[in-house]
Amino acid sequence: MGTQQAKVLLHRQRIVSKISPYLFGGFVEHMGRCVYEGIYEPASPHADANGIRRDVLAALKNMGVTIIRYPGGNFLSGYDWRDGVGPKSQRPRKRDLAWKSIETNQFGTHEFLDYCAQLGADPMLGVNLGTGDIALASAYVEYVNAPAGTYWADQRVANGQRDPWGVKWWCLGNEMDGPWQIGHLDAVEYGKKALEAAKMMKWNDESIKLVLAGSSSNGMPTYPTWDRTILELCYEHVDVLSMHYYAGNRIDDTASYLGLARTFEEYVDTLASTVQYVKALKRSKKTVKLSWDEWNVWYKNMQMDGKWEVAPHLIEEVYNLEDALVVAQWLNVFLRKSDVLEAACLAQMVNVIAPILTTKDQMLLQSTYYPFQMMASRARGNALDAYVDSPVYSTKSESDIPYIDVSASWDNNTNTGACFIVNRHQSESMTVIIRCDDGMPAVKATAAVSVYGNNPKAHNTFDAPDAIVARPLQSFAHQDGAIVVTVPPMSATAVDLKSENS
């Protein structure tokens, strides 16, 4: 094992953007065991009086989740929100055609919004634009956000919630570009329906923020024409364009897999450019932002047939070290593209392609939990435009991929920051020299924590839960006005920074 060298130059006035707190979001869909046996399991010894898993709630709090998208996902396009409100004994059991499962509706809008309040996270609710119509979408906003005195608001009061919740984030359907979607529409059809739903919803509450359903991935044959078309139809009535993407290592090529950050950045750049084009076309003064409200690693477990069971085991992915490093790079991209990204939601939170797995009695934190927690707890204030000089490597399809992937943040209010470093090298440590020569008080490293290992396929199990976790890293020093940190091969590291005068 050798050690190579890379350089990182930070300048606290070279800012990408203020970091949106909503970049550290999650996603809860009525799929598999995400809701039932995940966040809600009355039969578990860890459940509170309302059936909420206290251990899972605590883990999500520690993870730093700031916003949660709900209730789907493909599930959304066949969901009637009215089924999930009112007395539980009167809620219907229904077939969920998206995942061929039985939906009991024992967890619905009230339970979800109460959960968000306990978690301290903002909710992002979706309206059904598949089987649902624009009147039902508008009624949902009234039910959730309107003061008492009209029909749907009074229904909310009758169901136990006197004050409106004031939910700000609302999604206009889900992946309507996909032929797999219940009620699939082409771009013009969806754009027109989304426009009319948006108008009614904002007439109910002009303060809400609407998310337009953009491309399901950059591999869709309609991408990016879909995004341009729906933006042209809806631009002045929406606030955010969604984007979805799932990464994987199906060909078992670790070197290529660890180079995916370039693909993530190109996806953001394409959609940001599409937004700018439509803004110019419309001569608009507003700028629509992006919401990467489904993103994750997913490629091993493809079981999506629920066989008409309640809470079937669907896509319960086991995450390893290389998966965690891809997640860490994705988070780096969020900071580097924070000028156009306003929200992002890791899909999903529990059991279903999730950082947290449960049995009735136990809970396991997977490898991907740790890089998310490391950044969500540190990235405050502004994202910095870090200059990186790193050795590079080539893969079967890409060339000149830096071994070191970096993002950084700085909070002027506390005079503290962080540098996030992924070492893609599979066998060599990297000595990273971090300089902050900006004419302001010098910066010192106060601590470092890292997720690393020798085997890219290593993963946590219920019997061995600590194979891949975040561990303190002592290999940093100060030399000639620079911070020198040696990061292990195949690692994701967060270096805590502090101004000397603070």
C-alpha positions in Angstrom: 0.0 0.0 0.0 1.4 3.4 -1.0 0.3 7.0 -0.4 -0.3 9.6 -3.1 -0.9 13.3 -2.6 -3.8 15.6 -3.5 -4.4 19.3 -2.9 -7.6 21.1 -1.9 -7.8 24.9 -1.9 -10.7 26.5 -0.1 -11.6 30.2 -0.1 -14.4 31.3 2.3 -15.6 34.0 -0.1 -15.7 31.7 -3.2 -19.2 30.4 -2.6 -21.3 28.1 -4.7 -24.5 28.9 -2.8 -26.2 28.9 0.6 -26.9 25.3 1.5 -30.5 24.5 1.5 -31.4 22.4 4.6 -33.7 20.3 2.4 -30.8 18.6 0.6 -30.8 16.1 3.5 -34.3 14.7 3.0 -35.8 11.2 2.9 -38.7 9.4 1.3 -41.4 7.2 2.8 -43.6 5.3 0.4 -46.3 2.8 1.1 -44.2 0.0 -0.4 -43.0 -3.2 1.2 -42.0 -2.7 4.8 -41.2 1.0 4.8 -44.3 2.1 6.6 -45.7 -1.1 8.1 -43.0 -2.9 10.1 -40.7 0.1 9.4 -41.6 3.4 10.9 -45.0 2.0 12.2 -45.2 -1.4 13.9 -47.6 -1.6 16.9 -46.6 -5.2 17.6 -42.9 -4.3 18.1 -41.6 -4.0 21.7 -40.0 -0.7 20.5 -43.3 0.9 19.5 -44.9 3.7 21.5 -48.6 3.9 22.3 -49.3 5.0 18.7 -47.4 2.2 17.1 -44.4 4.4 16.1 -41.0 2.6 16.3 -39.1 4.7 18.8 -35.8 3.2 17.8 -36.3 4.0 14.1 -37.4 7.5 15.0 -34.3 8.1 17.1 -32.1 6.8 14.3 -33.7 9.1 11.7 -33.2 12.0 14.1 -29.6 11.2 14.5 -29.2 10.8 10.7 -30.3 14.4 10.3 -33.3 14.0 8.0 -34.8 17.4 7.3 -37.7 16.7 5.0 -39.7 13.6 4.1 -41.6 13.0 0.8 -44.8 11.0 1.2 -46.7 8.8 0.3 -45.0 7.8 -3.0 -43.7 6.9 -5.4 -45.7 4.7 -7.8 -48.1 4.1 -4.9 -49.2 7.7 -5.1 -50.7 7.4 -8.6 -53.4 5.0 -7.3 -53.8 6.5 -3.8 -56.9 8.3 -2.5 -55.8 10.3 0.5 -59.3 10.2 1.9 -58.8 6.5 2.6 -56.0 7.3 5.2 -58.0 9.8 7.4 -60.7 9.4 9.9 -61.2 6.5 12.5 -58.8 3.7 11.8 -61.6 1.1 12.2 -63.4 2.7 9.3 -60.5 2.9 6.9 -60.7 0.6 3.9 -58.3 -2.3 3.1 -57.5 -1.9 -0.5 -55.4 -3.5 -3.3 -52.3 -1.4 -4.1 -51.8 -2.1 -7.8 -48.4 -0.5 -8.0 -46.7 -3.1 -5.8 -49.4 -5.8 -5.8 -49.8 -5.4 -2.0 -52.7 -5.0 0.5 -52.9 -1.5 1.9 -54.6 -1.3 5.3 -54.6 2.5 5.5 -53.8 2.3 9.2 -51.1 4.9 8.6 -52.2 8.0 6.7 -52.0 11.8 6.6 -52.5 12.5 10.3 -50.0 9.8 11.3 -47.4 11.0 8.8 -47.6 14.7 9.7 -47.5 13.8 13.4 -44.4 11.7 12.7 -42.7 14.6 10.9 -43.4 16.8 13.9 -41.8 14.3 16.2 -38.8 14.0 13.9 -38.5 17.7 13.4 -38.6 17.4 9.6 -40.7 19.2 7.1 -43.3 17.1 5.1 -43.5 17.0 1.3 -46.9 15.7 0.4 -47.8 14.3 -3.0 -51.1 14.6 -4.9 -52.3 11.8 -7.1 -52.3 12.9 -10.8 -52.7 9.3 -12.1 -56.2 8.1 -11.1 -56.8 11.3 -9.1 -58.2 14.6 -10.5 -57.4 18.2 -9.9 -60.4 18.8 -7.6 -59.2 16.0 -5.3 -55.7 17.5 -5.3 -57.1 20.9 -4.4 -59.3 19.4 -1.7 -56.2 17.8 -0.1 -54.6 21.2 0.2 -57.7 22.5 1.8 -57.9 19.6 4.2 -54.3 20.0 5.3 -53.8 23.8 5.2 -57.1 25.7 5.4 -58.5 27.1 8.6 -61.8 25.6 9.9 -65.0 26.8 8.4 -65.2 25.0 5.1 -66.1 21.4 4.2 -62.6 19.7 3.9 -61.0 21.8 6.7 -63.9 20.9 9.0 -63.4 17.2 8.1 -59.8 17.6 9.4 -61.1 19.1 12.6 -63.6 16.3 13.0 -60.7 13.8 12.6 -58.8 15.4 15.5 -56.6 18.1 14.1 -58.0 21.6 14.9 -55.3 23.8 13.5 -54.1 23.5 9.9 -50.6 22.0 9.4 -49.4 24.5 6.9 -47.5 22.0 4.7 -45.4 24.0 2.2 -44.0 21.3 -0.1 -46.4 19.5 -2.5 -45.5 17.2 -5.4 -47.7 17.2 -8.6 -47.8 13.4 -9.1 -44.9 11.0 -9.5 -42.9 9.8 -12.5 -45.8 10.5 -14.9 -43.3 10.0 -17.8 -43.1 6.3 -17.0 -45.3 3.8 -18.9 -45.3 1.7 -15.6 -47.1 4.5 -13.9 -50.8 4.2 -13.1 -52.5 6.8 -15.2 -49.4 7.5 -17.3 -49.6 10.6 -19.5 -47.5 12.0 -22.2 -45.7 15.3 -21.6 -48.4 17.6 -22.9 -51.2 15.7 -21.2 -49.3 15.7 -17.9 -48.2 19.3 -18.3 -51.8 20.5 -18.8 -53.1 18.5 -15.9 -50.3 19.6 -13.6 -50.9 23.2 -14.6 -54.6 23.1 -13.7 -53.9 21.2 -10.5 -51.3 23.8 -9.6 -53.7 26.7 -10.2 -56.3 25.2 -7.9 -53.9 24.2 -5.2 -52.3 27.7 -5.1 -55.7 29.3 -5.1 -56.3 27.4 -1.9 -52.9 28.4 -0.5 -50.7 30.7 -2.4 -47.7 30.1 0.0 -47.2 26.4 -1.0 -44.2 25.3 -3.0 -45.1 23.0 -6.0 -42.8 20.3 -7.4 -43.3 19.4 -11.0 -42.7 15.7 -11.9 -39.6 15.7 -14.1 -37.9 12.8 -15.8 -37.7 9.5 -13.9 -34.1 9.1 -15.0 -31.7 10.4 -17.7 -32.1 7.0 -19.4 -35.7 7.7 -20.3 -36.3 8.0 -24.1 -38.3 11.2 -23.5 -35.4 12.9 -21.5 -34.9 15.9 -21.5 -37.7 16.8 -23.9 -40.2 15.8 -21.2 -38.7 18.3 -18.8 -38.7 21.1 -21.4 -42.3 20.5 -22.5 -43.8 20.4 -19.0 -41.8 23.4 -17.9 -43.0 25.4 -20.9 -46.6 24.6 -19.9 -46.3 25.1 -16.2 -43.3 27.4 -15.5 -45.0 30.3 -13.8 -47.1 28.1 -11.6 -44.5 25.8 -10.2 -41.4 26.2 -8.0 -39.3 23.1 -8.4 -38.6 20.4 -11.0 -38.1 16.9 -9.7 -35.4 14.5 -10.9 -35.0 10.8 -10.0 -32.0 8.4 -10.4 -30.9 5.1 -9.0 -27.3 4.0 -9.3 -25.9 0.5 -9.3 -22.9 -1.8 -9.9 -24.6 -4.5 -12.0 -21.4 -5.3 -13.9 -19.4 -5.6 -10.7 -16.8 -3.0 -11.8 -15.9 -1.1 -8.6 -13.6 1.4 -10.4 -16.4 2.5 -12.8 -19.0 2.5 -10.0 -16.9 4.8 -7.9 -16.7 7.3 -10.8 -20.5 7.9 -11.1 -20.3 11.4 -9.6 -19.6 12.7 -13.1 -22.9 11.2 -14.3 -24.8 12.8 -11.4 -23.3 16.2 -12.2 -24.1 16.0 -15.9 -27.7 15.1 -15.0 -28.0 18.2 -12.8 -26.4 20.4 -15.4 -28.7 19.2 -18.2 -31.9 19.9 -16.2 -30.5 23.2 -14.8 -29.8 24.3 -18.4 -33.3 23.2 -19.5 -34.8 25.3 -16.7 -32.7 28.3 -17.9 -33.8 27.8 -21.5 -37.5 27.8 -20.5 -36.9 30.8 -18.2 -35.5 32.7 -21.2 -38.2 31.5 -23.5 -40.9 32.8 -21.0 -39.0 36.0 -20.3 -39.6 35.0 -16.7 -38.2 36.7 -13.6 -38.5 33.5 -11.4 -36.0 30.6 -11.3 -37.3 27.1 -10.9 -35.0 25.0 -8.8 -34.4 21.3 -8.8 -35.5 18.6 -6.3 -33.6 15.3 -6.5 -36.5 13.7 -4.6 -35.6 10.1 -5.4 -32.0 9.1 -5.3 -30.2 6.0 -4.0 -28.2 2.9 -4.8 -30.4 0.1 -6.0 -29.5 -2.9 -8.1 -29.3 -6.1 -6.1 -32.8 -6.9 -4.8 -35.4 -6.3 -7.6 -38.4 -8.1 -5.9 -41.3 -5.8 -6.5 -44.3 -8.2 -6.5 -46.0 -8.1 -3.2 -48.2 -11.2 -3.9 -51.1 -9.4 -2.3 -49.6 -9.4 1.2 -49.6 -6.7 3.8 -46.1 -5.3 4.2 -44.3 -7.8 1.9 -40.5 -7.9 1.8 -39.7 -5.8 -1.3 -36.4 -4.5 -2.6 -34.7 -4.8 0.8 -31.2 -4.0 -0.4 -28.1 -4.9 1.6 -25.6 -2.0 1.3 -21.8 -2.5 1.3 -18.8 -0.2 1.5 -18.7 0.8 -2.2 -22.4 1.7 -2.0 -21.6 4.0 0.9 -18.9 5.7 -1.1 -21.2 6.3 -4.0 -23.8 7.8 -1.6 -21.0 10.0 -0.1 -20.1 11.3 -3.6 -23.7 11.9 -4.4 -23.9 14.1 -1.3 -20.7 15.9 -2.5 -22.5 16.6 -5.8 -25.4 18.1 -3.8 -23.1 20.7 -2.2 -21.2 21.4 -5.5 -24.6 22.0 -7.3 -26.3 23.7 -4.4 -26.9 26.8 -6.5 -29.6 24.9 -8.5 -30.6 22.1 -6.1 -33.1 23.0 -3.4 -34.1 19.6 -2.1 -33.1 16.0 -2.3 -34.8 12.9 -0.8 -33.0 9.6 -0.2 -35.3 6.8 -1.3 -36.3 5.2 1.0 -35.9 5.5 4.8 -36.6 2.1 6.3 -36.3 -1.5 5.0 -37.1 -0.6 1.3 -33.7 0.3 -0.3 -32.9 2.0 3.0 -30.1 2.9 5.4 -32.1 1.3 8.2 -33.3 -2.3 8.4 -35.6 -3.7 11.0 -36.9 -6.9 12.4 -39.7 -6.9 15.0 -37.1 -6.8 17.8 -34.0 -5.3 16.2 -32.7 -2.4 14.1 -29.6 -2.3 11.9 -27.9 0.7 10.5 -26.5 0.0 7.0 -23.2 1.4 5.5 -25.1 4.2 3.7 -26.4 5.6 6.9 -23.0 6.9 8.0 -22.0 9.2 5.1 -25.4 10.8 5.1 -25.3 11.4 8.9 -21.7 12.8 8.6 -22.7 15.4 6.0 -26.2 16.2 7.3 -24.8 17.0 10.8 -22.0 19.3 9.4 -23.0 21.0 6.1 -24.2 24.5 7.3 -24.0 28.0 5.9 -22.5 28.1 2.4 -21.1 25.5 0.0 -17.6 26.5 -1.0 -16.2 26.2 -4.5 -13.3 23.9 -3.7 -10.3 23.7 -6.1 -9.0 20.1 -6.2 -5.8 18.9 -7.7 -5.8 15.1 -7.6 -4.2 12.1 -9.3 -6.6 10.6 -11.8 -7.5 7.2 -13.2 -9.4 5.7 -16.1 -12.3 3.2 -16.3 -13.8 1.2 -19.2 -15.9 4.2 -20.2 -14.4 7.3 -18.5 -11.0 8.9 -18.3 -9.3 11.4 -16.0 -11.5 10.6 -12.9 -9.9 12.2 -9.9 -9.1 9.7 -7.1 -10.3 12.4 -4.6 -13.9 13.7 -4.7 -14.4 16.8 -2.5 -17.0 19.2 -1.3 -16.8 21.8 1.5 -19.0 24.0 3.6 -18.5 27.1 5.8 -20.8 28.7 8.3 -19.9 32.4 8.9 -22.2 32.5 12.0 -20.1 29.9 13.9 -16.8 30.3 12.0 -16.8 26.5 11.5 -16.9 24.3 8.4 -16.2 20.9 7.0 -14.4 19.3 4.1 -15.8 16.1 2.8 -13.4 13.8 1.0 -14.0 10.5 -0.8 -10.9 8.5 -1.8 -11.8 6.3 -4.7 -8.5 4.5 -4.8 -9.0 0.8 -3.9 -5.6 0.1 -2.4 -3.8 3.4 -1.6 -4.2 6.0 1.1 -4.2 9.6 -0.1 -2.4 12.5 1.7 -4.7 15.5 1.2 -3.3 19.0 1.8 -6.1 21.5 2.6 -5.2 25.1 2.3 -7.5 28.1 3.1 -5.4 31.0 1.8 -8.1 33.7 1.7 -6.6 36.4 3.8 -9.0 35.7 6.7 -8.1 34.1 10.0 -6.4 30.8 9.6 -8.4 27.6 9.7 -7.5 24.5 11.8 -8.9 21.0 11.7 -10.5 20.0 15.0 -11.5 16.4 14.3 -12.1 13.9 11.5 -14.4 10.9 11.0 -14.2 8.4 8.3 -16.1 5.4 6.8 -13.6 3.0 5.3 -12.6 -0.7 4.8 -10.5 -3.1 2.8 -13.3 -4.9 1.1 -15.7 -3.0 -1.2 -18.3 -5.7 -0.6 -18.1 -5.6 3.2 -21.5 -4.9 4.8 -23.2 -4.8 8.2 -25.4 -7.6 9.5 -27.6 -8.0 12.6 -24.9 -10.3 13.9 -22.0 -8.0 12.9 -23.5 -4.5 12.9 -20.2 -2.5 13.0 -18.3 -3.8 10.0 -18.8 -0.5 8.1 -19.4 2.5 10.4 -18.0 6.0 10.9 -14.8 5.9 13.0 -12.7 8.8 14.3 -9.7 9.4 12.1 -6.5 10.6 13.9 -4.3 11.0 10.8 -4.4 14.8 10.4 -1.9 17.4 11.3 -1.1 21.1 10.6 2.0 22.0 8.6 3.1 25.3 7.0 -0.3 26.8 7.4 -2.1 23.8 5.8 -4.1 20.9 7.1 -2.6 17.6 6.1 -5.0 14.6 6.4 -4.2 11.1 5.3 -7.5 9.3 4.2 -7.6 5.5 3.8 -8.3 3.8 0.5 -12.0 3.4 -0.2 -13.1 5.9 2.3 -15.5 8.8 2.9 -14.1 11.3 5.4 -15.4 14.5 7.0 -12.8 16.9 8.4 -14.2 19.4 10.9 -12.8 23.0 10.4 -12.7 26.0 12.7 -11.3 29.5 12.4 -8.5 30.2 14.8 -10.1 33.4 16.1 -13.4 31.7 17.0 
